[in-house]
Amino acid sequence: MITLKCEDLSTVELQNYLQYAIAPRPICFASTIDLEGNINLSPFSFFNMFSTNPPVCIFSPARRVRDNTIKHTLENVMEVKECVINIVNYDMVQQMSLASSEYAKGINEFEKSGFTMLPSEVVRPPRVAEAPVQFECVVTQIIPLGDQNGAGNLILAEIKLIHISEAVLGDDGKIDQNKMDLVARLGGDWYCRITEDNLFKIPKPVTTNGIGVDALPTLIRNSKILTGNELGLLGNMPNIPNPAAIEKKKEWPQLKSILNTSDTDVDAKQLQIHQLISSLLKNSEFEAALEIAFLTI
């Protein structure tokens, strides 16, 4: 592992390391307007939600690394403290990238990138009609993080209205994650696409506490077969299995064939048991996997 002092890196080098490592990042596609009515549309990947009540997003137009100038988006929200945060999906990612070009002030990126302007209801900047979700926001605070090249400027945007395309809703009327087809920013020219085949769920321990990896038997914790993710699954179970359930598992055909083998090598049997546990976890048979994990042979 290499260790780098931030103070020893140039701003360009530091930006490269940070943007490749801190990823993927959601994209704030922000539309803003100045006092003269000039509209700007620009994407920012220094962005996320930071509060639900009140509903607040933060994005950060950084000072340009090459010449320390600030971006039109920042100039606009200083004049008109409103914006629309348009969520980017795969169908619009190339046009979104085009909108990131540094056109002169007064050039409308909606027109340059071919997006459709949709009037907002409570703020002056228009929405991107093609975006699956659009947040009309009031800017409550602008926090400069420095005055050097690459310094960020945190824009706190309180969401006042949410517009959602019916195309991304499920039968329950809520957003269906599979239908969003979101994209996210990585380092350099890299992006990623969030498709149905790379989505997965992890049960969140909200109402119960997992037993923890430290509660697992030593042989399990030090397994050469089970991965950290698999140990995490076992440790996330709410209770240590009772001895009767563990003993009953010995009659389970898959396990019985391992235990009754003529092979007297305990380590070899243990290896097979760990492989069985791994297989059960992959099939979401968590309780059975945990019971076998506590089996003593």
Summary of the structure (lengths in Angstrom):
residues: 297
radius of gyration: 26.1
end to end distance: 38.8
largest distance: 86.0
contacts: 824
relative contact order: 0.11
helix: 34%
strand: 23%
